[in-house]
Amino acid sequence: MIQQDRFGVYENLEVGSEKFTMLLVPGGTFMMGSPEDEPGRFVAGVPHNIKRCDEKQHMVLLTRDFWLAETACTQGLWHAVMGNNPSRFTGDSNLPVETVSWNDCNEFMSKLNKIFPIHNFYLPTEAQWEYACRAGTTTPFSFGNNITTDQVNYDGNYPYNGCKKGLYRATTVPVKTFVPNRWGFYEMHGNVWQWCHDWYEKYIDPDKEIENPKRVLRGGSWYSDAGFCRCATRYLSLYLLNGCDSHIGFRLSRDCAESDWSNIIF
């Protein structure tokens, strides 16, 4: 059922006993990427031990509304759909599923789409992901110019831009551990990197050259320094389409159909 709360329009869905929530994100414009003076920014072509892509700032127009999951996909939901749990860190069904490849995620969504044949779930594009992560802000993080480990799960030994050191949990935490951003999305920063549909390249149309195996990860993780958790950070997965690791997960997206609006309860 589609309803509304202080964050906006949302839909609760169930697979067996596992529930998950999709939030409606209205289309709009935003500045994608980072300004040249943002600390931690990486410019393509500069040698670095971590391969990240250009963060050239530019205006993006999202012409269509879309739905995005309020949290990363949980181990409980993954097990309900797939019948297994590939994760390294277990013990709570609300932990984000991790150690999943880009191909694994698409297999999951293929099965989920058979359960919900009118929904068409997919991995979000980079633009959709960053738009929802920023939630109307222009700062390095949706929470402002810096973060702490009370807000985000990252390696607190490596804080951002002069912030004091914090916890290094060395593990994931359950979804909804920290406060959401102003649009209601939880853990867009840290905890697990999140797969996007797009391949790793300069900002271009994600519908072209879809056979390129180098896909983009967003958001940082429990294993990352704070700078990698910035809204604009674009990380190249070295594992390609079939690779995975314990700091990589994902969240669901889907298109908004006209019929959705007729079901909204205000």
Backbone torsions as a table, in degrees:
resi	resn	phi	psi	omega
1	MET	NA	136.8	180.0
2	ILE	-92.9	128.6	-176.5
3	GLN	-137.5	-173.9	-179.3
4	GLN	-139.8	141.2	173.8
5	ASP	-136.3	-161.0	-175.2
6	ARG	-65.7	-22.2	179.0
7	PHE	-87.8	-19.3	-178.4
8	GLY	133.8	-150.0	-176.2
9	VAL	-89.2	137.3	179.9
10	TYR	-142.8	162.6	177.4
11	GLU	-134.1	127.6	175.1
12	ASN	-94.0	131.0	179.9
13	LEU	-127.0	157.7	-178.7
14	GLU	-135.6	141.2	168.3
15	VAL	-124.7	105.2	-171.9
16	GLY	62.9	-125.6	179.1
17	SER	-92.6	-1.2	-177.5
18	GLU	-91.8	126.9	179.7
19	LYS	-108.1	145.9	172.3
20	PHE	-145.4	157.2	-172.9
21	THR	-123.4	133.0	175.2
22	MET	-108.5	134.7	178.2
23	LEU	-105.4	137.8	178.6
24	LEU	-81.2	126.0	-179.9
25	VAL	-111.1	110.7	178.7
26	PRO	-65.6	143.0	175.9
27	GLY	-61.9	164.0	-179.7
28	GLY	171.8	-171.1	178.9
29	THR	-112.5	151.6	174.9
30	PHE	-160.2	162.4	176.1
31	MET	-89.1	112.5	179.7
32	MET	-93.2	145.4	-177.5
33	GLY	95.3	-167.2	-176.3
34	SER	-132.0	150.8	174.4
35	PRO	-66.5	155.7	-174.5
36	GLU	-62.4	-23.9	-177.7
37	ASP	-96.9	10.4	179.5
38	GLU	-73.1	123.3	178.2
39	PRO	-57.1	137.9	179.4
40	GLY	88.0	-4.3	-178.9
41	ARG	-67.3	140.8	179.0
42	PHE	-117.1	131.4	179.3
43	VAL	-105.7	130.5	-178.1
44	ALA	-55.5	139.1	177.6
45	GLY	99.9	-16.2	178.3
46	VAL	-87.7	127.2	-178.4
47	PRO	-56.7	138.5	-178.7
48	HIS	-161.8	148.1	-178.4
49	ASN	-75.5	-14.0	175.4
50	ILE	-115.5	129.5	-178.5
51	LYS	-84.0	112.3	175.2
52	ARG	-127.7	158.0	-174.1
53	CYS	-97.3	168.8	178.1
54	ASP	-56.5	137.7	178.0
55	GLU	-111.4	32.6	-177.1
56	LYS	-52.1	126.0	-176.8
57	GLN	-76.0	135.3	-178.4
58	HIS	-159.1	155.4	-179.8
59	MET	-79.8	135.3	177.7
60	VAL	-123.9	136.6	174.4
61	LEU	-111.4	118.6	173.0
62	LEU	-96.7	108.0	-171.7
63	THR	-80.1	-16.9	-176.5
64	ARG	-122.9	146.0	170.5
65	ASP	-68.2	156.0	175.3
66	PHE	-150.6	165.3	176.9
67	TRP	-106.3	141.7	176.6
68	LEU	-137.3	138.8	-179.7
69	ALA	-62.9	140.5	-178.2
70	GLU	-70.2	-19.7	177.9
71	THR	-134.7	166.7	168.3
72	ALA	-62.1	155.0	178.4
73	CYS	-60.6	131.0	-178.5
74	THR	-87.4	163.7	176.0
75	GLN	-66.0	-32.2	177.9
76	GLY	-64.2	-45.1	179.2
77	LEU	-67.4	-42.3	178.1
78	TRP	-57.5	-46.1	-178.3
79	HIS	-65.6	-38.1	-179.6
80	ALA	-63.1	-32.9	-178.6
81	VAL	-90.0	-43.2	-170.6
82	MET	-99.4	-22.0	-179.3
83	GLY	80.2	12.2	178.2
84	ASN	-147.4	177.3	177.1
85	ASN	-144.2	104.9	-176.4
86	PRO	-80.8	-2.2	-167.8
87	SER	-69.2	150.8	174.4
88	ARG	-80.3	-43.4	-177.8
89	PHE	-97.0	114.2	-175.5
90	THR	-128.1	-175.9	178.3
91	GLY	113.3	-10.2	179.0
92	ASP	-148.3	123.0	-177.7
93	SER	-65.4	-15.2	178.7
94	ASN	-90.7	1.0	170.1
95	LEU	-67.4	147.3	177.0
96	PRO	-67.3	140.6	173.2
97	VAL	-67.4	140.3	177.4
98	GLU	-143.0	-177.4	-172.6
99	THR	58.8	43.9	177.4
100	VAL	-122.2	136.1	179.3
101	SER	-85.1	170.2	175.2
102	TRP	-59.8	-41.7	178.0
103	ASN	-66.4	-38.9	176.8
104	ASP	-58.3	-44.6	-178.5
105	CYS	-62.4	-40.5	179.8
106	ASN	-70.8	-31.2	173.9
107	GLU	-66.5	-41.2	176.7
108	PHE	-57.9	-47.5	-177.4
109	MET	-68.8	-31.9	175.2
110	SER	-60.5	-42.6	178.5
111	LYS	-71.4	-38.5	178.8
112	LEU	-64.6	-36.1	179.7
113	ASN	-68.2	-22.1	174.7
114	LYS	-75.9	-28.9	176.5
115	ILE	-76.1	-38.2	178.6
116	PHE	-120.6	77.2	-170.7
117	PRO	-64.9	-15.3	-179.4
118	ILE	-97.6	0.8	-171.0
119	HIS	-95.4	-38.6	-179.9
120	ASN	58.4	68.0	176.5
121	PHE	-73.7	148.2	178.2
122	TYR	-157.7	168.6	172.9
123	LEU	-73.3	138.5	-179.5
124	PRO	-66.9	152.4	171.3
125	THR	-72.7	163.9	176.5
126	GLU	-57.1	-42.4	-178.2
127	ALA	-63.6	-44.5	177.2
128	GLN	-60.7	-44.6	-177.4
129	TRP	-62.4	-49.9	-176.4
130	GLU	-68.0	-36.1	177.1
131	TYR	-58.7	-46.8	179.9
132	ALA	-70.9	-36.0	178.2
133	CYS	-63.7	-46.4	-178.3
134	ARG	-67.8	-36.5	178.1
135	ALA	51.6	44.1	177.0
136	GLY	87.9	0.5	-179.8
137	THR	-95.7	165.8	178.2
138	THR	-125.5	6.4	-178.2
139	THR	-84.1	168.1	-179.0
140	PRO	-56.3	-32.0	178.1
141	PHE	-126.7	155.8	179.2
142	SER	-66.3	-17.0	178.6
143	PHE	-91.5	-3.7	179.3
144	GLY	133.9	-151.1	-175.8
145	ASN	-83.4	-9.1	179.1
146	ASN	-154.6	170.9	178.6
147	ILE	-137.4	162.3	173.2
148	THR	-127.8	170.1	179.0
149	THR	-77.4	0.2	169.1
150	ASP	-81.9	-13.5	-179.1
151	GLN	-110.6	-29.7	-170.0
152	VAL	-141.1	143.3	176.7
153	ASN	-93.3	98.3	176.7
154	TYR	-139.8	178.8	178.0
155	ASP	-77.3	102.3	-175.8
156	GLY	-67.1	-8.2	174.6
157	ASN	-70.5	-15.2	-176.7
158	TYR	-127.2	75.8	-178.8
159	PRO	-72.5	173.7	-176.4
160	TYR	-101.2	129.8	166.7
161	ASN	46.5	52.8	173.4
162	GLY	88.5	-2.2	178.6
163	CYS	-67.8	152.9	-179.4
164	LYS	-70.9	156.1	179.2
165	LYS	-65.2	155.7	179.7
166	GLY	-137.4	-156.5	-177.5
167	LEU	-73.3	146.8	164.1
168	TYR	-118.0	101.8	-174.8
169	ARG	-75.8	-25.4	179.2
170	ALA	59.7	27.5	178.8
171	THR	-163.6	166.3	172.6
172	THR	-77.6	164.3	173.3
173	VAL	-123.1	157.2	179.0
174	PRO	-58.6	148.8	176.5
175	VAL	-61.1	152.1	-177.6
176	LYS	68.5	21.7	173.8
177	THR	-69.2	-38.4	-176.6
178	PHE	-109.1	167.2	179.8
179	VAL	-66.8	148.1	178.9
180	PRO	-79.6	169.3	172.4
181	ASN	-76.0	-178.7	-170.9
182	ARG	-68.5	-13.2	175.6
183	TRP	-98.8	2.0	174.4
184	GLY	95.5	9.9	-179.2
185	PHE	-93.1	132.3	-177.5
186	TYR	-97.7	142.9	173.3
187	GLU	50.0	45.7	169.9
188	MET	-72.0	-25.3	174.6
189	HIS	-103.8	128.7	172.1
190	GLY	74.7	-171.4	-178.8
191	ASN	74.0	-72.4	171.7
192	VAL	-138.4	141.3	168.2
193	TRP	-59.3	150.2	-177.0
194	GLN	-123.1	124.5	178.8
195	TRP	-62.7	140.9	169.5
196	CYS	-114.0	163.2	177.4
197	HIS	-64.7	-37.4	-169.3
198	ASP	-66.9	149.9	171.5
199	TRP	-85.0	164.8	-176.5
200	TYR	-79.8	111.6	-179.1
201	GLU	-167.0	176.6	170.4
202	LYS	-62.8	162.0	-175.9
203	TYR	-58.0	111.7	179.2
204	ILE	-145.0	173.0	-178.6
205	ASP	-60.9	117.5	-177.1
206	PRO	-69.9	-9.5	-180.0
207	ASP	-83.8	-2.3	179.1
208	LYS	-102.1	151.1	174.7
209	GLU	50.8	47.5	-173.7
210	ILE	-71.9	-4.1	177.9
211	GLU	-84.6	-8.1	177.5
212	ASN	-60.2	124.5	-173.9
213	PRO	-80.2	-7.8	-175.3
214	LYS	-90.3	102.6	-176.7
215	ARG	-102.6	159.9	-172.8
216	VAL	-98.5	141.6	173.2
217	LEU	-112.0	147.8	-178.3
218	ARG	-131.7	151.8	164.8
219	GLY	102.1	-17.9	-176.8
220	GLY	79.4	-179.6	-175.2
221	SER	-154.9	-179.6	175.5
222	TRP	-59.7	-23.4	-175.5
223	TYR	-93.7	-8.1	-171.4
224	SER	-92.5	154.0	166.9
225	ASP	-74.3	163.1	-172.3
226	ALA	-60.6	-33.7	-178.2
227	GLY	-62.2	-27.9	178.6
228	PHE	-75.0	-12.4	-178.7
229	CYS	-90.5	3.4	179.3
230	ARG	-61.1	155.4	178.8
231	CYS	-56.7	-36.2	-170.9
232	ALA	-91.6	-10.4	-175.2
233	THR	-61.3	130.6	177.6
234	ARG	-119.1	119.0	-173.6
235	TYR	-114.3	132.3	177.3
236	LEU	-87.0	120.5	174.1
237	SER	-70.3	124.4	176.8
238	LEU	-79.7	-4.7	-175.7
239	TYR	-94.2	-5.7	179.1
240	LEU	57.4	-155.6	-168.6
241	LEU	-71.3	-31.5	-176.5
242	ASN	-101.7	0.5	-176.9
243	GLY	-87.7	158.6	-179.1
244	CYS	-156.9	164.6	177.0
245	ASP	-160.0	168.9	-173.3
246	SER	-77.2	1.6	175.0
247	HIS	-112.4	16.7	-177.3
248	ILE	-122.3	124.6	174.8
249	GLY	-136.3	-149.1	-179.4
250	PHE	-168.9	168.2	169.0
251	ARG	-134.9	155.4	-173.3
252	LEU	-84.8	149.2	171.5
253	SER	-135.5	160.1	171.8
254	ARG	-159.1	158.4	178.6
255	ASP	-72.9	157.6	175.6
256	CYS	-97.3	120.9	177.7
257	ALA	-92.8	153.6	179.1
258	GLU	-58.5	-32.1	-178.7
259	SER	-66.9	-21.7	178.5
260	ASP	-58.5	-41.1	-174.3
261	TRP	-65.2	-30.8	-179.2
262	SER	-72.5	-12.9	-178.6
263	ASN	-101.8	1.6	-176.6
264	ILE	-75.9	132.9	177.4
265	ILE	-104.2	119.2	-179.7
266	PHE	-106.8	NA	NA
